[in-house]
Amino acid sequence: MVSLAMSERRPKGTPKWRASVEEFNERVRPGRVTLLLGAGISIPAKIADWASLAKRIDPSIDVADARLRAEVPLLFQMAFERLAARDPRFQDTLRAALYRDAIAPDRAWLDANADSSLAVFARLLVAERRRPRSRVERVVTFNADDLLESAVDALRDESERVLWPIVRGSDRPFRDEPAIPVYHAHGFLPRDPSSRKDAPESLVFTDLQYWSTVAEPSSFANRVLANALHDGPCVFVGLSMTDVNLARWLALRTLEVQDAKARQFVDASPRELASKTQDALVQHFWVRPAVDPSDPNASRAPELISEWLYARGVKTVEITSWRDRSLRALIEGAFDGP
């Protein structure tokens, strides 16, 4: 048995924002789960990060200075505009830069890296697809790469259809068999455009593209996230949770629940109303490594983010590290029940 960073039952004095493994399991096992996956899922397979990508498409941009890394989206916009002005097939340049050092996750790589987040979720999705009813309702990813789809393809039987990418507002879930839909909220740029849906027109890499995805209330990304936060528990993995749009989606859900509870319990006191609202909100989880309290140099920012997220209905499940077996133990333990 692999021990996690926290005990099965929350000890007295534990912050409200911290979820026990038992609580995580109880929420997840009934199903209707949405997995919300970020860049951290693709990092084990060496996909390019924002800074590397900006540098690759425009070598004149230097993001080595740590102070500039926060400005990467702006620098990427500059790189995009410079290159796109002289390259009518910009998506091909972007694709080559994105996958330049990335590993194609075959079965041998997945076995050798079985504790990596990419392997953990690929195995989970194949196993859930084989159940009479998958407990994973959908996957929402903010990654444009197809590493998750490739990892699942390496593990599935040839005749199985496990995932169904949905990359634009006009796409629909697969109707003929219960493939698990994967919503690429920031577009899709597969390694081989001839083998999967290619959607370069829906990419969200620059700040203008980023804001255009949420300017309309009924936009693809807005609808996908609103449905996910409403339908059942969401499990956030590989995300820093500081994205301004993610904060906005969580805030809108909070306001919706607050308004609904105020209309439902018109005679409740402010304290009672706040309690009922919080009870209705809290059903989601952010998975992250625990902060080492013995390290005087450890940043307490994740704990502050966890405290803020709790007010938005998201509790934090702590693992020991991304580099050990604790994520695998958490996910396998939660989905191992009936």
C-alpha positions as CSV (number, residue, x, y, z in Angstrom):
1,M,0.0,0.0,0.0
2,V,1.4,3.4,-1.0
3,S,0.9,6.1,1.7
4,L,-0.5,9.4,0.6
5,A,0.4,12.8,2.0
6,M,-2.6,12.7,4.2
7,S,-4.4,10.2,6.4
8,E,-7.6,8.5,5.4
9,R,-9.6,10.6,8.0
10,R,-9.0,14.3,8.5
11,P,-7.4,14.9,11.9
12,K,-8.8,17.6,14.2
13,G,-7.6,21.0,13.3
14,T,-7.1,20.3,9.6
15,P,-8.0,23.2,7.4
16,K,-11.5,23.1,5.8
17,W,-10.0,23.2,2.3
18,R,-8.2,19.9,2.7
19,A,-10.1,16.8,1.7
20,S,-9.4,13.4,3.1
21,V,-8.8,10.5,0.8
22,E,-12.0,8.9,2.1
23,E,-14.0,12.0,1.1
24,F,-12.4,12.1,-2.3
25,N,-13.3,8.4,-2.8
26,E,-16.9,8.9,-1.7
27,R,-17.5,11.7,-4.1
28,V,-15.8,10.1,-7.1
29,R,-16.9,6.5,-7.0
30,P,-20.6,7.2,-7.8
31,G,-19.6,8.6,-11.1
32,R,-20.4,11.6,-13.4
33,V,-16.9,12.7,-12.9
34,T,-15.2,15.3,-15.1
35,L,-11.4,15.2,-15.3
36,L,-10.0,18.7,-15.9
37,L,-6.4,18.2,-17.1
38,G,-3.7,20.9,-17.6
39,A,-0.2,21.1,-18.9
40,G,1.2,19.1,-16.1
41,I,-0.3,15.9,-17.7
42,S,1.8,16.3,-20.8
43,I,5.1,17.3,-19.0
44,P,6.2,13.7,-18.4
45,A,6.3,13.2,-22.1
46,K,8.4,16.3,-22.6
47,I,5.9,18.5,-24.5
48,A,7.1,22.1,-24.9
49,D,6.1,24.5,-22.2
50,W,5.0,28.1,-23.0
51,A,8.4,29.6,-22.6
52,S,10.1,27.0,-24.8
53,L,7.4,27.3,-27.4
54,A,7.7,31.0,-27.7
55,K,11.5,30.7,-28.1
56,R,11.2,28.0,-30.7
57,I,8.9,29.9,-33.0
58,D,10.8,33.2,-32.6
59,P,14.4,32.8,-31.5
60,S,14.7,36.5,-31.0
61,I,12.5,36.2,-27.9
62,D,14.5,35.5,-24.7
63,V,12.5,34.3,-21.8
64,A,15.5,33.1,-19.8
65,D,15.0,35.9,-17.3
66,A,12.6,34.7,-14.6
67,R,11.0,38.1,-14.5
68,L,9.9,37.7,-18.1
69,R,8.3,34.3,-17.7
70,A,5.1,35.8,-16.3
71,E,4.8,37.7,-19.6
72,V,5.1,34.6,-21.8
73,P,1.5,34.9,-23.2
74,L,2.3,38.5,-24.3
75,L,5.6,37.4,-25.8
76,F,3.9,34.5,-27.5
77,Q,1.5,37.0,-29.0
78,M,4.5,38.9,-30.4
79,A,6.0,35.8,-31.8
80,F,2.7,34.7,-33.3
81,E,2.2,38.1,-35.1
82,R,5.8,38.2,-36.4
83,L,5.8,34.6,-37.7
84,A,2.2,34.5,-39.0
85,A,2.8,37.7,-41.0
86,R,5.3,35.8,-43.2
87,D,4.1,32.2,-42.8
88,P,0.7,31.3,-44.2
89,R,1.0,27.8,-42.7
90,F,1.7,29.0,-39.2
91,Q,0.1,26.0,-37.6
92,D,2.7,23.7,-39.2
93,T,5.5,25.7,-37.6
94,L,3.6,25.7,-34.3
95,R,3.1,21.9,-34.5
96,A,6.8,21.2,-35.2
97,A,7.8,23.4,-32.2
98,L,5.2,21.8,-29.9
99,Y,6.3,18.2,-30.6
100,R,10.0,18.7,-31.3
101,D,11.2,16.9,-28.2
102,A,8.0,15.2,-27.2
103,I,7.9,11.5,-26.7
104,A,5.3,9.4,-28.5
105,P,3.8,7.4,-25.6
106,D,3.8,3.8,-26.7
107,R,3.0,0.9,-24.4
108,A,6.7,0.4,-23.4
109,W,7.1,4.0,-22.4
110,L,3.8,3.9,-20.4
111,D,4.9,0.7,-18.6
112,A,8.3,2.3,-17.8
113,N,6.6,5.5,-16.6
114,A,3.6,3.9,-15.0
115,D,3.4,6.4,-12.2
116,S,3.4,9.4,-14.5
117,S,0.2,11.4,-14.7
118,L,-0.1,10.7,-18.4
119,A,0.1,6.9,-17.8
120,V,-2.2,7.1,-14.8
121,F,-5.0,8.8,-16.6
122,A,-4.6,6.8,-19.8
123,R,-5.0,3.5,-17.9
124,L,-8.0,4.9,-16.0
125,L,-9.8,6.0,-19.2
126,V,-9.3,2.6,-20.9
127,A,-10.5,0.8,-17.7
128,E,-13.5,3.1,-17.3
129,R,-14.5,2.7,-21.0
130,R,-14.6,-1.1,-20.5
131,R,-17.1,-0.8,-17.6
132,P,-20.8,-1.1,-18.4
133,R,-21.0,2.6,-17.4
134,S,-18.0,4.8,-17.3
135,R,-17.7,6.9,-14.1
136,V,-15.8,9.5,-16.1
137,E,-18.5,11.6,-17.8
138,R,-16.0,13.7,-19.8
139,V,-12.5,14.9,-19.9
140,V,-11.8,18.6,-20.4
141,T,-8.2,19.5,-21.3
142,F,-6.6,22.9,-21.8
143,N,-3.8,21.2,-23.8
144,A,-3.7,21.4,-27.6
145,D,-1.5,18.3,-27.9
146,D,-2.8,14.8,-28.4
147,L,-0.6,13.0,-26.0
148,L,-3.5,11.7,-23.9
149,E,-5.2,10.3,-27.0
150,S,-1.9,8.7,-28.1
151,A,-1.4,7.1,-24.7
152,V,-4.9,5.7,-24.6
153,D,-4.4,4.3,-28.2
154,A,-1.3,2.5,-27.0
155,L,-3.2,0.7,-24.3
156,R,-6.6,0.0,-25.9
157,D,-7.5,-3.0,-28.0
158,E,-7.5,-2.2,-31.7
159,S,-11.3,-2.6,-32.0
160,E,-12.1,-0.3,-29.0
161,R,-13.0,3.4,-29.3
162,V,-12.1,4.9,-25.9
163,L,-11.9,8.6,-26.5
164,W,-13.8,11.0,-28.8
165,P,-12.1,14.4,-29.2
166,I,-14.4,17.4,-29.3
167,V,-12.4,20.3,-30.5
168,R,-14.9,23.0,-31.7
169,G,-18.5,24.1,-30.9
170,S,-20.0,22.3,-33.8
171,D,-18.7,18.9,-32.7
172,R,-20.9,16.5,-30.8
173,P,-20.2,13.4,-28.5
174,F,-19.9,10.1,-30.4
175,R,-23.4,8.6,-30.7
176,D,-23.0,5.1,-31.8
177,E,-21.0,3.8,-28.8
178,P,-20.2,5.3,-25.4
179,A,-16.7,6.7,-26.1
180,I,-15.6,9.2,-23.5
181,P,-15.7,12.7,-24.9
182,V,-12.5,14.8,-24.6
183,Y,-13.2,18.5,-24.9
184,H,-10.1,20.4,-26.0
185,A,-11.2,23.8,-24.7
186,H,-8.1,25.6,-26.1
187,G,-8.1,23.9,-29.5
188,F,-6.4,20.8,-30.9
189,L,-3.2,20.4,-32.8
190,P,-2.4,16.7,-33.1
191,R,1.0,15.5,-34.0
192,D,-0.3,13.8,-37.2
193,P,-3.1,15.9,-38.6
194,S,-4.1,13.0,-41.0
195,S,-4.8,10.6,-38.2
196,R,-7.0,12.8,-35.9
197,K,-9.3,15.8,-36.1
198,D,-7.1,18.9,-36.9
199,A,-8.5,22.2,-35.6
200,P,-5.8,24.9,-36.1
201,E,-8.6,27.5,-36.3
202,S,-9.7,26.8,-32.7
203,L,-6.2,27.1,-31.1
204,V,-5.8,29.3,-28.0
205,F,-2.2,30.2,-27.6
206,T,-2.0,34.0,-27.8
207,D,-3.7,36.5,-25.5
208,L,-6.1,37.6,-28.3
209,Q,-7.1,34.0,-28.9
210,Y,-7.4,33.5,-25.2
211,W,-9.9,36.3,-24.6
212,S,-11.9,35.5,-27.8
213,T,-12.8,32.1,-26.3
214,V,-14.7,33.7,-23.4
215,A,-16.0,37.0,-24.8
216,E,-19.3,35.4,-25.8
217,P,-21.4,33.8,-22.9
218,S,-22.4,30.9,-25.2
219,S,-18.8,30.2,-26.4
220,F,-17.6,26.6,-26.7
221,A,-15.3,26.9,-23.6
222,N,-17.9,28.7,-21.5
223,R,-20.6,26.1,-22.2
224,V,-18.2,23.1,-21.6
225,L,-17.0,24.4,-18.3
226,A,-20.4,25.5,-17.1
227,N,-21.8,22.0,-17.8
228,A,-18.9,20.3,-16.1
229,L,-19.1,22.4,-12.9
230,H,-22.9,21.7,-12.7
231,D,-23.1,18.0,-13.6
232,G,-20.9,16.4,-10.9
233,P,-17.5,16.3,-9.2
234,C,-14.7,17.8,-11.2
235,V,-11.1,16.6,-10.5
236,F,-8.5,19.2,-11.5
237,V,-5.0,17.8,-12.2
238,G,-1.9,19.4,-13.7
239,L,-3.3,22.9,-13.3
240,S,-2.0,25.8,-11.2
241,M,-5.6,27.0,-10.7
242,T,-4.4,30.6,-11.1
243,D,-5.8,31.0,-14.6
244,V,-8.1,34.1,-14.7
245,N,-10.7,32.3,-16.8
246,L,-10.8,29.3,-14.5
247,A,-11.3,31.7,-11.6
248,R,-14.2,33.4,-13.6
249,W,-15.9,30.1,-14.3
250,L,-15.7,29.1,-10.7
251,A,-17.0,32.5,-9.6
252,L,-20.0,32.3,-12.0
253,R,-20.9,28.9,-10.6
254,T,-20.7,30.3,-7.1
255,L,-23.0,33.2,-7.9
256,E,-25.4,30.8,-9.6
257,V,-25.6,28.6,-6.5
258,Q,-25.8,31.6,-4.2
259,D,-28.8,33.0,-6.1
260,A,-30.6,29.7,-6.2
261,K,-30.2,29.1,-2.5
262,A,-31.3,32.6,-1.7
263,R,-34.5,32.0,-3.7
264,Q,-35.0,28.6,-2.1
265,F,-34.5,29.6,1.5
266,V,-35.9,33.1,1.6
267,D,-36.4,33.1,5.4
268,A,-32.9,31.7,6.3
269,S,-30.5,33.8,8.3
270,P,-27.3,35.0,6.5
271,R,-25.3,32.3,8.3
272,E,-27.7,29.5,7.4
273,L,-27.8,30.7,3.8
274,A,-24.0,30.8,3.6
275,S,-23.8,27.2,5.1
276,K,-26.4,25.9,2.6
277,T,-24.6,27.6,-0.3
278,Q,-21.3,26.1,0.7
279,D,-22.7,22.6,1.1
280,A,-24.2,22.8,-2.4
281,L,-21.0,24.2,-3.9
282,V,-18.4,21.8,-2.5
283,Q,-18.1,18.8,-4.8
284,H,-14.9,19.4,-6.7
285,F,-11.2,18.6,-6.0
286,W,-7.8,20.0,-6.9
287,V,-4.9,17.4,-6.7
288,R,-1.5,18.9,-5.9
289,P,1.6,18.0,-3.9
290,A,1.6,18.9,-0.2
291,V,3.7,21.9,1.0
292,D,6.5,20.7,3.2
293,P,6.0,22.5,6.5
294,S,9.6,21.7,7.6
295,D,11.0,23.6,4.6
296,P,11.5,27.3,5.5
297,N,11.9,28.1,1.8
298,A,8.7,26.4,0.7
299,S,6.2,28.7,-0.9
300,R,2.8,28.9,0.9
301,A,1.1,30.1,-2.3
302,P,-0.6,26.6,-2.9
303,E,-2.2,26.7,0.5
304,L,-3.5,30.3,-0.1
305,I,-4.9,29.1,-3.4
306,S,-6.5,26.1,-1.7
307,E,-8.1,28.4,0.8
308,W,-9.6,30.6,-1.9
309,L,-10.7,27.5,-4.0
310,Y,-12.7,26.2,-1.0
311,A,-14.9,29.3,-1.2
312,R,-15.5,28.3,-4.8
313,G,-16.5,24.7,-4.1
314,V,-13.1,23.1,-4.7
315,K,-11.3,21.1,-1.9
316,T,-7.7,20.1,-2.1
317,V,-6.4,16.6,-2.1
318,E,-2.7,16.5,-1.3
319,I,-0.3,13.9,-2.7
320,T,3.4,13.7,-1.7
321,S,4.9,14.4,-5.1
322,W,4.4,14.1,-8.8
323,R,7.6,12.0,-8.9
324,D,6.4,9.1,-6.8
325,R,3.4,6.7,-6.7
326,S,1.0,8.8,-4.7
327,L,-1.0,10.2,-7.7
328,R,-1.4,6.6,-9.0
329,A,-2.4,5.4,-5.6
330,L,-5.0,8.2,-5.2
331,I,-6.6,7.6,-8.6
332,E,-6.6,3.8,-8.5
333,G,-8.0,3.8,-5.0
334,A,-10.8,6.2,-5.9
335,F,-11.9,4.2,-9.0
336,D,-11.2,0.8,-7.6
337,G,-14.6,0.5,-5.9
338,P,-17.8,-0.9,-7.5
